[in-house]
Amino acid sequence: MRTAPRLHTMLSLEQAVGGAPSLALLQERIRTSQHCLQLVRPLIPPALRQHVKAGPIQDNEWCILVASAAASTKLRQLLPAMQQVLIQNGAQVNAIRIKVQIAAR
């Protein structure tokens, strides 16, 4: 039995995400996390900024990914100021978690 030929249509990532509600929700969470990082970035010492990445945000808890335990320690000192900046800018973040992300070799 022969099936009708399929048309192979190329979709942009935006189009694919727009057609899948679960992907759209994931994309929104990624944008929110990146926005949070942009809000607190001025508080992070310049030498440390390259070692900090926006991590997942879930249930109003935002995770910051860092490259080392030393970076984690320094960021923990900044958590109260970061939380204040997020609140002042209307971010719906009740807690910030810092996770050391070990680079793959």
C-alpha positions in Angstrom: 0.0 0.0 0.0 1.4 3.4 -1.0 1.1 6.4 1.2 0.7 9.9 -0.1 4.1 11.7 -0.4 4.8 14.0 2.5 5.6 17.6 2.0 8.8 18.5 3.9 8.3 22.0 5.1 11.0 23.7 7.0 9.8 25.6 10.1 11.8 28.1 12.0 12.3 27.4 15.7 9.8 30.2 16.5 7.1 28.5 14.3 7.8 25.1 15.8 7.6 26.4 19.3 4.4 28.4 18.5 2.8 25.2 17.3 3.5 23.3 20.5 2.1 24.7 23.8 4.6 22.8 26.0 7.5 24.2 24.0 6.1 27.7 24.1 5.9 27.4 27.9 9.5 26.2 28.1 10.6 29.1 25.8 8.8 31.6 28.1 10.6 30.2 31.2 13.9 30.5 29.4 13.2 34.1 28.6 12.1 34.8 32.1 15.3 33.3 33.5 17.5 35.2 31.1 15.7 38.4 32.0 16.3 37.8 35.7 20.0 37.4 35.0 20.1 40.7 33.1 18.4 42.4 36.0 21.0 41.2 38.6 24.1 41.3 36.2 25.2 44.8 37.4 25.5 43.4 40.9 27.9 40.6 39.9 31.6 41.6 39.9 32.8 41.9 36.3 35.4 39.2 36.6 32.8 36.8 37.8 30.1 37.5 35.1 31.5 35.1 32.5 31.2 32.2 35.0 27.5 32.8 35.7 24.6 31.5 33.6 20.8 31.7 33.9 19.4 28.4 35.0 15.9 27.0 35.2 13.1 28.8 36.8 10.3 26.8 38.3 7.6 27.5 40.8 8.9 31.0 41.4 12.4 29.6 42.3 15.2 30.7 40.0 18.5 28.8 39.7 21.8 30.4 38.8 24.4 28.2 37.4 28.0 28.9 38.2 31.3 27.4 37.1 33.0 26.9 40.5 32.5 26.7 44.2 34.4 30.0 44.7 31.9 31.7 42.4 29.1 30.1 44.3 30.4 31.5 47.6 30.7 35.0 46.2 27.2 35.0 44.7 25.7 33.7 48.0 26.9 37.0 49.6 25.0 38.9 46.9 21.7 36.9 47.2 19.8 39.5 49.3 20.7 42.3 46.9 19.7 40.2 43.9 16.4 39.3 45.5 15.7 42.9 46.1 16.5 43.9 42.5 14.2 41.2 41.2 11.3 42.2 43.5 11.8 45.9 42.6 11.5 45.0 38.9 8.4 42.9 39.3 10.0 39.5 38.8 8.0 36.7 40.3 10.9 35.0 42.0 10.5 34.0 45.7 13.9 32.2 46.0 17.2 32.0 44.3 19.2 28.8 44.2 22.9 28.6 43.2 24.2 25.5 41.6 27.8 24.7 40.7 27.8 23.3 37.1 31.0 21.3 36.5 32.2 21.6 32.9 32.5 18.4 30.9 36.0 17.5 29.8 
